[in-house]
Amino acid sequence: MNKVFGVLLLLSGLACLLARGQAQEVSQQQAIHVAEAFIQKNGYTFKPAEASAPQYELFDADEMDVRAILKARRNSLHPKAFCITEDSDSWHVGFLSTRVNRSSLKASQQQANLAGRVVVVSKRNKEVRMAHKDPLFSHFKRL
């Protein structure tokens, strides 16, 4: 009986591993879409925030009032992704600061480390968060 139980336990474990391996990873286009929706929903674009309680980040630590947080974020990032890179677990989608006029950038300037923020999208479960380090866009692929 113990052998049967052991075999069943082993088979169920293998089935879980196979099912997890079959989960489809988030594509580059899906990551861009998720990241663009995230910055809009959390109040970083010119559009009104959709979130009644935005996702907090380290920069919000001193502020408790949601309205003040959203006011500080409002129109701070361009709504369309500027660049992207990836690692084994996630996509890193870059957004330019609205202080940067993308249409007036020379080709050499577009390869520089411009002001902006990065949204990190997990490849496995679409979990999204704002990166807290200044981005090095010179290492990203332009979109």
C-alpha positions as CSV (number, residue, x, y, z in Angstrom):
1,M,0.0,0.0,0.0
2,N,2.8,2.4,0.8
3,K,4.4,1.7,-2.6
4,V,1.1,2.6,-4.4
5,F,0.8,5.8,-2.3
6,G,4.4,6.7,-3.2
7,V,3.9,6.1,-6.9
8,L,0.7,8.2,-6.9
9,L,2.4,11.0,-5.0
10,L,5.3,10.9,-7.6
11,L,2.9,10.9,-10.5
12,S,0.9,13.9,-9.1
13,G,4.1,15.8,-8.6
14,L,5.2,15.1,-12.2
15,A,1.8,16.2,-13.4
16,C,2.1,19.5,-11.5
17,L,5.6,20.1,-13.0
18,L,4.3,19.4,-16.5
19,A,1.3,21.7,-16.1
20,R,3.6,24.5,-14.8
21,G,6.0,24.0,-17.7
22,Q,3.1,24.3,-20.2
23,A,2.0,27.7,-18.9
24,Q,2.5,30.2,-21.7
25,E,4.9,33.0,-21.0
26,V,4.0,36.6,-21.4
27,S,5.0,37.8,-24.9
28,Q,6.8,41.1,-25.5
29,Q,3.6,42.7,-26.9
30,Q,1.6,41.5,-24.0
31,A,4.2,43.0,-21.6
32,I,4.1,46.3,-23.4
33,H,0.3,46.4,-23.2
34,V,0.2,45.4,-19.5
35,A,2.9,48.1,-18.7
36,E,1.1,50.8,-20.6
37,A,-2.2,50.0,-18.8
38,F,-0.3,49.9,-15.4
39,I,1.1,53.5,-15.8
40,Q,-2.3,54.8,-16.9
41,K,-4.2,53.1,-14.2
42,N,-1.8,54.3,-11.5
43,G,-1.9,57.9,-12.6
44,Y,1.5,58.5,-14.4
45,T,0.0,59.7,-17.7
46,F,-2.1,62.7,-18.7
47,K,-5.2,60.5,-18.4
48,P,-7.1,60.3,-15.0
49,A,-6.0,57.4,-12.8
50,E,-8.4,54.4,-12.8
51,A,-7.2,53.1,-9.5
52,S,-9.1,54.2,-6.4
53,A,-6.1,53.0,-4.4
54,P,-3.0,53.1,-6.6
55,Q,-0.1,50.7,-6.2
56,Y,2.3,52.3,-3.7
57,E,6.0,52.5,-4.3
58,L,9.0,53.7,-2.4
59,F,8.7,57.2,-3.6
60,D,5.2,57.4,-2.0
61,A,6.5,56.5,1.5
62,D,6.2,60.1,2.9
63,E,2.7,60.7,1.5
64,M,-0.4,59.1,2.9
65,D,-3.0,61.0,0.9
66,V,-4.0,59.2,-2.3
67,R,-5.0,62.4,-4.0
68,A,-1.6,63.9,-3.3
69,I,0.2,60.8,-4.7
70,L,-1.8,60.9,-7.9
71,K,-1.3,64.6,-8.2
72,A,2.5,64.2,-8.0
73,R,2.4,61.3,-10.5
74,R,0.0,63.0,-13.0
75,N,1.5,63.5,-16.5
76,S,5.0,62.4,-15.4
77,L,5.4,59.7,-18.0
78,H,4.6,59.5,-21.7
79,P,1.8,56.9,-22.1
80,K,3.5,54.8,-24.8
81,A,6.4,52.5,-24.1
82,F,9.8,53.8,-25.4
83,C,12.0,50.8,-25.0
84,I,12.2,47.2,-23.7
85,T,14.6,44.6,-22.4
86,E,14.2,41.2,-20.7
87,D,15.8,38.8,-18.4
88,S,15.0,35.2,-17.7
89,D,12.0,36.1,-15.5
90,S,10.6,39.4,-16.6
91,W,10.2,42.1,-19.2
92,H,11.4,45.6,-18.4
93,V,9.4,48.2,-20.2
94,G,10.8,51.7,-20.3
95,F,8.7,55.0,-20.4
96,L,10.2,58.4,-21.0
97,S,9.6,61.2,-18.6
98,T,7.3,63.9,-20.0
99,R,10.3,66.3,-19.5
100,V,11.8,64.6,-22.5
101,N,10.3,65.6,-25.9
102,R,10.7,62.3,-27.9
103,S,9.8,64.0,-31.2
104,S,12.8,66.3,-31.0
105,L,15.4,63.7,-30.0
106,K,18.2,63.1,-32.4
107,A,19.2,59.5,-33.1
108,S,22.2,59.8,-30.9
109,Q,20.1,61.1,-28.0
110,Q,17.6,58.2,-28.3
111,Q,20.5,55.8,-27.5
112,A,21.3,57.8,-24.3
113,N,20.2,57.2,-20.8
114,L,17.2,59.5,-20.8
115,A,14.9,60.4,-17.9
116,G,12.1,58.0,-17.3
117,R,10.9,55.0,-15.4
118,V,10.7,51.2,-15.9
119,V,7.7,48.9,-15.3
120,V,8.7,45.3,-14.6
121,V,6.2,42.6,-15.9
122,S,6.7,39.0,-14.8
123,K,6.8,36.6,-17.7
124,R,5.0,33.9,-15.8
125,N,2.0,35.6,-14.2
126,K,1.9,39.2,-15.5
127,E,2.7,40.6,-12.0
128,V,3.5,44.2,-12.5
129,R,5.6,46.7,-10.4
130,M,7.5,49.9,-10.9
131,A,11.3,49.6,-10.7
132,H,12.9,51.9,-8.2
133,K,16.3,52.4,-9.8
134,D,17.0,55.0,-12.4
135,P,16.8,53.2,-15.8
136,L,19.8,52.8,-18.1
137,F,17.8,53.0,-21.4
138,S,21.1,52.8,-23.4
139,H,20.9,49.0,-22.7
140,F,17.3,48.7,-23.9
141,K,15.9,48.0,-27.3
142,R,13.9,50.9,-28.8
143,L,10.3,50.4,-29.8
